[in-house]
């Protein structure tokens, strides 16, 4: 088969997309409490359309207020009253030559609760410590009708298509999964039975949708006893009436689609047995042009999530636009803080508050910046974009500051890509870099706002600290002695990263448990000084400096 280029237009359900790069659906919590969209949410999605994505797929959208909601401030499609604002969203995305689908979901046994009814599921089995009630035939009919009604509203709101969420342990996948569907009636007991609910939803939605209809499926489940990619592919090819299948992964257990830097990139595409016989797109740890191209060897389109949080112009840059790509480093920090937080990105302070515009005054002249860590480099970029001639200094022999001190090898490899981005961006903007000497002249000093002390190295070390650098230090300390780490120390990590770190740490000799006495180190901070804090600090330092300059001078 001839290799597909990322910039090649592609057809999907009669719709022509201008390239092969799709913004994947991701929980944002940017909508209003009633599920209506607003300026923050619209500006966030519009930025990715403006950044070259051929197709934007909204975050999962609840079909009713009965019990389908899966997260706080989730987008809704349950009432005609929501349509006018949704039309504003589709209009803004279409303005940039992109198409937009809405992803519809019933969260099933994973529903948030607090609706008109308590969560239900195909079978009354354990859902991470909670057991929902088993759905009746009437419940099933009601949900099918709910999907159809929501799809009709999507068409009224001028969406170009609908994607059904049949992955990640939500209701459609719950029927498809042998582990979750224990029914013995016509909706279970066999492959044909497990497919029935999904097919009924597809058939009902097709009656309402005059655009594209697709479905997102988990290619495999990461949970013990979960199904494998052969089963997931068989499901995809057995369903009738869909224009495409969007492959993700996972049920309850990490890592699912959002694998951290402890795992391989393009991990879902790697497990796809072959190119499907249906139109397809694949998501999962796609962070560069090369990785996006690799996905197209097995699928028709590549869906990008975290990569577009890190750089909203990801699509434009991988399809030919000049300029370095601000890389997703798969840290799973800000982007996975979605139980109570809005979407953010650790390497992009502009993700989330896109609707808040900040103007930086233009300036002429020059400035010296002391400190070539993240804070200093962000300040240098901001000053250069404002028009100043910038020279950045550091006592070290390389740029990166504290990033150079990372010793966790998988983390170091990923974070080094961020250093390379800064190197390219500083060069593109003409910033001069002076290394290996201390600068003490007039200028802008951008040393870290905080530096955490290293862990002491020695036998019998007990650590109760959620500080990221202490996770690195614990691995080093274990090489020379006994290390006990509390499980609370992993509170700053999302489930996927925490599980992978714990496995690696245990292999390195770190034990996890509760100390008998007082820990040697105990630091628990809900908002520690991290990459995002350093970036914001650097930009604000540059803004204050620029605002303090006499008009037209530097």
C-alpha positions as CSV (number, residue, x, y, z in Angstrom):
1,X,0.0,0.0,0.0
2,X,1.2,3.5,-0.8
3,X,2.4,5.5,2.2
4,X,-0.1,8.1,3.3
5,X,1.2,11.6,4.0
6,X,-0.1,13.6,7.0
7,X,-0.9,16.5,4.7
8,X,-3.0,14.4,2.3
9,X,-6.7,15.1,2.4
10,X,-8.8,12.1,3.5
11,X,-12.4,11.1,3.1
12,X,-14.6,9.9,6.0
13,X,-18.3,9.2,5.6
14,X,-18.5,11.5,2.5
15,X,-16.7,14.3,4.3
16,X,-13.3,15.4,3.1
17,X,-10.8,16.4,5.8
18,X,-8.0,18.7,4.7
19,X,-5.3,16.5,6.3
20,X,-5.0,13.3,8.4
21,X,-4.6,14.9,11.9
22,X,-7.5,14.8,14.3
23,X,-7.8,16.4,17.7
24,X,-8.8,13.6,20.0
25,X,-11.6,14.0,22.6
26,X,-10.3,14.8,26.1
27,X,-12.1,15.7,29.3
28,X,-11.7,19.5,29.8
29,X,-14.3,20.5,32.5
30,X,-14.4,23.9,30.7
31,X,-18.1,23.8,30.1
32,X,-20.6,25.3,32.5
33,X,-22.2,23.4,35.4
34,X,-25.3,22.7,33.3
35,X,-23.3,21.2,30.5
36,X,-23.6,24.3,28.2
37,X,-20.5,25.5,26.3
38,X,-19.0,28.9,26.9
39,X,-16.2,31.2,25.8
40,X,-13.5,29.3,27.6
41,X,-14.5,26.0,26.1
42,X,-15.0,27.4,22.6
43,X,-11.7,29.3,22.6
44,X,-9.9,26.1,23.7
45,X,-11.3,24.0,20.9
46,X,-11.0,26.8,18.4
47,X,-7.3,27.1,19.1
48,X,-6.7,23.6,17.9
49,X,-8.8,24.2,14.7
50,X,-6.9,27.3,14.1
51,X,-3.7,25.3,14.7
52,X,-4.4,23.1,11.7
53,X,-6.4,20.1,13.0
54,X,-8.6,18.8,10.1
55,X,-11.2,17.5,12.6
56,X,-11.9,18.4,16.2
57,X,-13.8,15.8,18.3
58,X,-15.3,17.3,21.4
59,X,-14.8,15.7,24.8
60,X,-17.4,13.1,25.8
61,X,-20.8,14.6,26.0
62,X,-23.6,13.3,28.2
63,X,-26.8,12.3,26.5
64,X,-29.1,12.9,29.5
65,X,-29.3,14.3,33.0
66,X,-30.7,11.0,34.4
67,X,-27.4,9.2,35.1
68,X,-25.2,9.5,32.0
69,X,-22.8,12.1,33.3
70,X,-19.2,11.0,33.9
71,X,-17.4,14.2,35.1
72,X,-18.0,17.6,36.5
73,X,-18.8,20.4,34.1
74,X,-19.1,17.9,31.3
75,X,-20.5,19.0,28.0
76,X,-24.1,18.1,27.6
77,X,-26.5,17.3,24.6
78,X,-29.6,16.5,26.7
79,X,-31.7,19.6,25.9
80,X,-32.7,21.7,22.9
81,X,-31.9,24.7,25.1
82,X,-28.2,23.9,24.7
83,X,-28.2,24.1,20.9
84,X,-27.8,27.9,20.4
85,X,-24.5,28.0,22.3
86,X,-23.3,24.8,20.6
87,X,-23.9,26.5,17.3
88,X,-21.5,29.2,18.4
89,X,-18.9,26.4,19.0
90,X,-19.4,24.7,15.6
91,X,-19.3,28.1,13.8
92,X,-16.0,29.1,15.4
93,X,-14.4,25.8,14.5
94,X,-15.7,25.8,10.9
95,X,-14.2,29.3,10.6
96,X,-10.8,27.8,10.3
97,X,-11.5,25.2,7.7
98,X,-11.9,22.4,10.2
99,X,-14.7,20.0,10.8
100,X,-16.1,19.1,14.2
101,X,-17.8,16.0,15.7
102,X,-19.4,15.6,19.1
103,X,-18.6,12.5,21.1
104,X,-21.7,11.1,22.9
105,X,-21.5,9.0,26.0
106,X,-23.5,7.3,28.7
107,X,-21.0,6.7,31.5
108,X,-22.9,3.6,32.8
109,X,-21.4,2.1,35.9
110,X,-18.7,4.8,35.9
111,X,-21.3,7.6,36.1
112,X,-20.5,10.4,38.5
113,X,-23.7,10.1,40.4
114,X,-26.1,12.8,41.7
115,X,-28.4,12.5,38.8
116,X,-32.1,11.6,38.8
117,X,-31.2,7.9,39.1
118,X,-28.2,6.1,40.6
119,X,-25.7,4.6,38.1
120,X,-26.6,1.4,36.3
121,X,-24.7,-1.0,34.1
122,X,-25.2,-4.2,32.0
123,X,-24.4,-6.3,35.1
124,X,-24.1,-5.6,38.9
125,X,-20.3,-6.1,39.1
126,X,-17.6,-4.2,40.9
127,X,-16.7,-0.8,39.3
128,X,-13.6,0.3,41.3
129,X,-15.3,-0.2,44.7
130,X,-18.9,0.6,43.6
131,X,-21.6,-1.8,42.3
132,X,-24.2,-0.3,40.1
133,X,-27.6,-1.8,39.5
134,X,-28.2,-4.1,36.6
135,X,-30.1,-2.5,33.7
136,X,-33.6,-3.7,32.8
137,X,-34.8,-4.0,29.2
138,X,-36.7,-0.8,29.7
139,X,-33.5,0.9,30.8
140,X,-31.8,-0.3,27.7
141,X,-34.5,1.0,25.4
142,X,-34.5,4.4,27.2
143,X,-30.7,4.8,26.8
144,X,-30.9,3.9,23.1
145,X,-33.6,6.5,22.6
146,X,-31.4,9.0,24.6
147,X,-28.5,8.5,22.2
148,X,-30.8,9.1,19.3
149,X,-32.3,12.3,20.7
150,X,-28.8,13.7,21.5
151,X,-27.6,12.9,18.0
152,X,-30.5,14.8,16.6
153,X,-29.6,17.8,18.7
154,X,-26.0,17.5,17.4
155,X,-27.3,17.9,13.9
156,X,-29.3,20.9,14.9
157,X,-26.2,22.4,16.4
158,X,-24.4,22.0,13.0
159,X,-21.9,19.3,14.1
160,X,-20.5,17.5,11.1
161,X,-20.8,14.1,12.7
162,X,-21.3,12.1,15.9
163,X,-18.8,9.8,17.6
164,X,-20.2,7.2,20.0
165,X,-18.0,6.6,23.0
166,X,-17.6,2.8,23.2
167,X,-14.3,2.7,25.1
168,X,-12.7,3.4,28.5
169,X,-15.2,1.4,30.5
170,X,-18.3,3.5,29.7
171,X,-21.7,2.0,29.0
172,X,-21.2,0.8,25.4
173,X,-17.9,-0.9,26.2
174,X,-19.5,-2.3,29.4
175,X,-21.8,-4.3,27.1
176,X,-18.9,-5.3,24.8
177,X,-16.6,-6.4,27.6
178,X,-16.9,-10.0,28.6
179,X,-15.6,-9.1,32.1
180,X,-18.3,-6.5,32.7
181,X,-21.2,-8.1,30.8
182,X,-22.5,-11.2,32.7
183,X,-26.0,-11.1,31.2
184,X,-27.7,-14.2,30.0
185,X,-30.4,-12.5,28.0
186,X,-30.2,-11.3,24.4
187,X,-27.7,-8.6,25.4
188,X,-25.0,-11.0,26.7
189,X,-23.8,-14.6,26.7
190,X,-22.0,-14.5,23.4
191,X,-20.2,-12.2,21.0
192,X,-23.5,-11.6,19.1
193,X,-25.3,-10.8,22.4
194,X,-22.6,-8.4,23.6
195,X,-22.6,-6.6,20.3
196,X,-26.4,-6.1,20.3
197,X,-26.6,-3.0,22.5
198,X,-23.9,-1.1,20.5
199,X,-25.6,-2.1,17.3
200,X,-29.0,-0.9,18.5
201,X,-27.5,2.4,19.5
202,X,-25.8,2.7,16.1
203,X,-29.0,1.9,14.2
204,X,-31.0,4.4,16.2
205,X,-28.5,7.2,15.9
206,X,-28.1,6.6,12.1
207,X,-31.8,7.5,11.8
208,X,-31.0,11.0,13.2
209,X,-27.6,11.7,11.8
210,X,-27.2,13.0,8.2
211,X,-23.5,13.5,8.8
212,X,-20.7,11.2,9.7
213,X,-21.2,8.5,12.4
214,X,-18.3,6.8,14.1
215,X,-17.5,4.9,17.3
216,X,-14.6,4.9,19.6
217,X,-13.5,1.5,20.9
218,X,-10.9,0.2,23.3
219,X,-8.7,-2.0,21.1
220,X,-7.8,-3.9,24.3
221,X,-8.3,-3.7,28.1
222,X,-5.3,-3.2,30.4
223,X,-7.1,-4.9,33.3
224,X,-6.3,-8.4,34.5
225,X,-8.5,-10.7,32.5
226,X,-9.2,-8.0,30.0
227,X,-9.7,-8.7,26.3
228,X,-6.9,-8.4,23.8
229,X,-6.5,-6.5,20.5
230,X,-7.8,-9.4,18.4
231,X,-11.1,-9.2,20.2
232,X,-11.2,-5.4,19.9
233,X,-10.5,-5.6,16.2
234,X,-13.2,-8.2,15.7
235,X,-15.7,-6.0,17.4
236,X,-14.8,-3.1,15.1
237,X,-15.2,-5.1,12.0
238,X,-18.5,-6.7,13.2
239,X,-20.4,-3.5,13.8
240,X,-22.5,-2.3,10.9
241,X,-23.5,1.2,9.9
242,X,-20.5,3.3,11.1
243,X,-18.3,5.4,8.9
244,X,-15.2,4.9,11.0
245,X,-13.8,3.3,14.1
246,X,-11.6,5.3,16.5
247,X,-9.2,3.0,18.5
248,X,-8.2,3.9,22.0
249,X,-7.4,1.5,24.9
250,X,-8.3,0.6,28.4
251,X,-11.2,-0.1,30.8
252,X,-10.4,0.8,34.4
253,X,-6.7,0.0,35.0
254,X,-3.9,2.3,33.8
255,X,-2.3,3.2,31.5
256,X,-5.1,3.2,28.9
257,X,-4.5,5.7,26.2
258,X,-2.6,8.3,28.3
259,X,0.5,6.3,28.9
260,X,3.3,8.2,30.7
261,X,6.9,8.5,29.8
262,X,7.5,5.2,31.4
263,X,5.9,3.5,28.4
264,X,6.4,3.4,24.7
265,X,5.0,6.0,22.3
266,X,2.3,5.0,19.8
267,X,1.6,2.1,22.0
268,X,-2.0,1.5,20.8
269,X,-1.0,1.5,17.1
270,X,1.8,-0.9,17.9
271,X,-0.8,-3.5,19.2
272,X,-3.2,-3.1,16.3
273,X,-2.8,-6.5,14.6
274,X,-3.2,-5.1,11.1
275,X,-4.9,-2.4,9.1
276,X,-8.7,-2.7,9.8
277,X,-11.1,-3.4,7.0
278,X,-13.1,-0.3,8.1
279,X,-12.1,3.4,8.0
280,X,-10.0,4.0,11.2
281,X,-8.2,6.4,13.3
282,X,-5.8,5.6,16.2
283,X,-4.9,7.6,19.3
284,X,-2.2,7.1,21.9
285,X,1.1,8.8,22.8
286,X,1.6,10.5,19.5
287,X,4.0,13.4,20.1
288,X,5.9,14.0,16.9
289,X,5.7,14.0,13.1
290,X,7.5,10.7,12.9
291,X,5.1,9.1,15.4
292,X,2.1,10.4,13.6
293,X,3.4,9.1,10.3
294,X,4.0,5.7,11.9
295,X,0.3,5.5,13.0
296,X,-0.7,6.1,9.4
297,X,0.9,2.8,8.4
298,X,-2.0,1.1,10.1
299,X,-4.8,3.6,10.1
300,X,-6.4,6.2,7.9
301,X,-6.2,9.1,10.4
302,X,-4.1,9.8,13.5
303,X,-5.8,11.2,16.6
304,X,-3.7,13.4,18.9
305,X,-4.6,14.4,22.4
306,X,-1.9,15.5,24.8
307,X,0.3,16.6,21.9
308,X,-2.3,19.2,21.0
309,X,-2.5,20.4,24.6
310,X,1.3,21.0,24.5
311,X,1.1,22.8,21.2
312,X,-2.2,23.8,19.7
313,X,-0.5,24.1,16.3
314,X,0.6,20.5,16.4
315,X,-1.3,19.6,13.2
316,X,0.1,22.6,11.2
317,X,3.6,21.9,12.3
318,X,3.6,18.1,11.5
319,X,2.0,18.8,8.1
320,X,4.6,21.3,7.0
321,X,4.5,24.6,8.9
322,X,7.8,26.0,10.1
323,X,8.8,26.3,13.7
324,X,9.7,23.9,16.5
325,X,7.0,21.8,18.1
326,X,6.6,22.4,21.8
327,X,6.6,18.7,22.8
328,X,4.3,16.8,25.0
329,X,6.6,15.1,27.5
330,X,3.9,12.6,28.7
331,X,4.3,13.7,32.3
332,X,0.6,13.3,33.0
333,X,0.6,16.1,35.5
334,X,-1.7,19.0,34.7
335,X,-3.6,17.3,31.9
336,X,-4.7,14.4,34.1
337,X,-5.9,16.6,37.0
338,X,-9.4,16.3,35.8
339,X,-11.4,15.0,38.8
340,X,-11.8,18.5,40.1
341,X,-9.7,20.6,37.8
342,X,-10.0,22.1,34.3
343,X,-7.8,21.0,31.5
344,X,-4.2,22.4,31.7
345,X,-0.8,21.4,30.3
346,X,2.5,21.4,32.2
347,X,4.5,22.6,29.2
348,X,2.0,25.1,27.9
349,X,0.6,27.8,30.2
350,X,-1.9,28.9,27.5
351,X,-3.8,25.7,27.6
352,X,-7.1,26.2,29.3
353,X,-7.3,30.0,29.6
354,X,-7.3,30.6,25.8
355,X,-10.1,33.1,26.2
356,X,-7.9,35.3,28.4
357,X,-5.8,37.4,26.1
358,X,-2.7,39.1,27.5
359,X,-0.9,41.8,25.5
360,X,2.8,42.2,25.9
361,X,4.0,45.7,25.0
362,X,6.4,46.0,22.1
363,X,9.9,47.2,22.9
364,X,13.2,48.1,21.4
365,X,16.7,47.6,22.7
366,X,18.4,44.8,24.5
367,X,18.3,42.8,27.7
368,X,20.5,40.3,29.5
369,X,18.8,37.5,31.3
370,X,20.6,35.5,34.0
371,X,19.5,31.9,34.3
372,X,18.9,29.5,31.4
373,X,16.6,27.2,33.2
374,X,12.9,27.0,32.2
375,X,12.0,30.3,33.9
376,X,14.8,32.1,32.2
377,X,14.2,30.6,28.8
378,X,10.5,31.5,28.9
379,X,11.4,35.0,29.9
380,X,13.9,35.2,27.0
381,X,11.3,33.9,24.5
382,X,8.8,36.5,25.7
383,X,11.3,39.3,25.6
384,X,12.5,38.4,22.1
385,X,8.9,38.2,20.7
386,X,8.3,41.7,22.2
387,X,11.2,43.0,20.0
388,X,14.2,43.0,22.4
389,X,17.6,41.7,21.5
390,X,18.2,39.1,24.1
391,X,21.3,37.4,25.6
392,X,20.7,34.7,28.1
393,X,23.4,33.6,30.6
394,X,24.0,30.5,32.8
395,X,26.8,29.3,34.9
396,X,26.2,25.7,33.6
397,X,27.6,24.4,30.4
398,X,24.1,23.8,28.9
399,X,20.6,25.2,28.9
400,X,17.9,23.5,30.9
401,X,18.6,24.4,34.6
402,X,17.2,21.8,36.9
403,X,16.1,19.7,34.0
404,X,19.7,18.7,33.6
405,X,19.7,17.2,37.1
406,X,17.0,14.6,36.3
407,X,18.4,11.1,36.9
408,X,15.3,8.9,36.3
409,X,16.3,7.7,32.8
410,X,12.8,7.5,31.1
411,X,11.9,10.9,32.5
412,X,15.3,12.4,31.5
413,X,14.8,11.1,27.9
414,X,11.4,12.7,27.6
415,X,12.3,16.0,29.3
416,X,15.4,16.3,27.1
417,X,13.0,16.9,24.2
418,X,11.8,20.0,26.0
419,X,15.3,21.3,26.3
420,X,15.8,20.7,22.5
421,X,12.6,22.6,21.8
422,X,14.0,25.6,23.8
423,X,17.3,25.3,22.0
424,X,15.5,25.5,18.6
425,X,13.2,28.3,19.7
426,X,15.9,30.5,21.2
427,X,17.9,30.0,18.0
428,X,14.9,30.8,15.8
429,X,14.3,34.1,17.7
430,X,17.9,35.1,17.6
431,X,18.5,34.8,21.3
432,X,22.3,34.7,22.1
433,X,23.3,32.1,24.7
434,X,26.3,32.6,26.9
435,X,27.2,29.6,29.1
436,X,29.8,28.6,31.6
437,X,30.1,31.8,33.5
438,X,28.2,33.8,36.1
439,X,26.5,37.0,34.9
440,X,26.4,39.8,37.4
441,X,25.5,42.8,35.3
442,X,22.4,44.8,34.7
443,X,19.4,42.8,33.4
444,X,16.6,40.4,34.3
445,X,17.5,37.7,36.9
446,X,15.5,34.5,36.4
447,X,16.8,32.0,38.9
448,X,14.3,29.4,40.1
449,X,11.7,30.6,42.6
450,X,12.3,27.5,44.6
451,X,14.8,24.6,44.7
452,X,14.0,21.5,46.7
453,X,16.8,20.0,48.7
454,X,18.0,16.6,47.6
455,X,17.2,13.5,49.6
456,X,20.0,12.4,51.9
457,X,21.8,9.3,50.7
458,X,22.3,6.5,53.2
459,X,21.1,3.3,54.7
460,X,17.6,3.1,56.1
461,X,16.2,6.2,54.4
462,X,12.4,6.8,54.9
463,X,10.7,9.2,52.5
464,X,7.3,10.8,52.8
465,X,7.5,13.3,50.0
466,X,5.4,14.0,46.8
467,X,8.1,16.3,45.4
468,X,9.0,15.2,41.8
469,X,12.8,15.4,42.3
470,X,12.5,13.2,45.4
471,X,11.1,10.4,43.2
472,X,14.3,10.6,41.2
473,X,16.4,10.7,44.4
474,X,14.7,7.7,45.9
475,X,15.8,5.6,42.9
476,X,19.4,6.7,43.4
477,X,19.3,6.2,47.1
478,X,18.0,2.6,46.7
479,X,21.2,1.7,44.8
480,X,23.2,2.3,47.9
481,X,20.9,1.4,50.7
482,X,17.5,0.6,52.1
483,X,14.7,3.0,51.1
484,X,11.1,3.0,52.4
485,X,8.7,5.3,50.6
486,X,5.1,6.0,51.7
487,X,2.5,5.4,49.1
488,X,1.3,8.9,49.9
489,X,4.5,10.1,48.2
490,X,2.9,9.2,44.9
491,X,-0.1,11.5,45.4
492,X,1.4,14.0,42.9
493,X,1.3,11.4,40.1
494,X,-1.7,10.3,38.1
495,X,-2.7,6.6,38.3
496,X,-0.8,5.6,35.1
497,X,2.5,7.2,36.1
498,X,2.2,6.2,39.7
499,X,1.7,2.5,38.8
500,X,4.6,2.5,36.4
501,X,6.9,4.4,38.9
502,X,6.0,2.0,41.7
503,X,6.9,-1.0,39.6
504,X,10.2,0.5,38.5
505,X,11.1,1.7,42.0
506,X,10.3,-1.7,43.5
507,X,12.6,-3.3,41.0
508,X,15.3,-0.8,42.0
509,X,14.9,-1.8,45.6
510,X,12.5,0.8,47.0
511,X,9.9,-0.6,49.4
512,X,6.5,1.0,49.8
513,X,4.6,1.1,53.1
514,X,4.0,3.1,56.3
515,X,7.0,4.0,58.5
516,X,7.2,3.0,62.1
517,X,8.7,6.3,63.2
518,X,9.2,9.8,61.8
519,X,10.3,9.9,58.1
520,X,13.7,11.3,57.3
521,X,12.0,13.6,54.8
522,X,8.4,14.7,54.8
523,X,7.2,17.3,52.3
524,X,3.7,17.3,51.0
525,X,2.7,20.2,48.8
526,X,-0.4,20.4,46.8
527,X,1.1,23.0,44.4
528,X,4.8,22.4,44.2
529,X,7.1,24.5,42.1
530,X,7.1,22.5,38.8
531,X,7.6,23.1,35.1
532,X,4.3,25.0,34.7
533,X,5.0,27.2,37.6
534,X,8.5,28.0,36.3
535,X,7.1,28.9,32.8
536,X,4.4,31.2,34.2
537,X,7.0,32.8,36.5
538,X,9.4,33.4,33.6
539,X,6.7,35.0,31.4
540,X,5.4,37.2,34.2
541,X,9.0,38.3,34.9
542,X,9.4,39.3,31.3
543,X,6.1,41.2,31.3
544,X,7.0,43.1,34.4
545,X,10.4,44.0,32.9
546,X,8.8,45.2,29.6
547,X,6.1,47.2,31.4
548,X,8.8,49.0,33.3
549,X,10.7,50.1,30.2
550,X,10.4,53.7,29.0
551,X,8.1,53.9,26.0
552,X,9.9,52.8,22.8
553,X,13.2,52.0,24.6
554,X,15.0,49.0,26.0
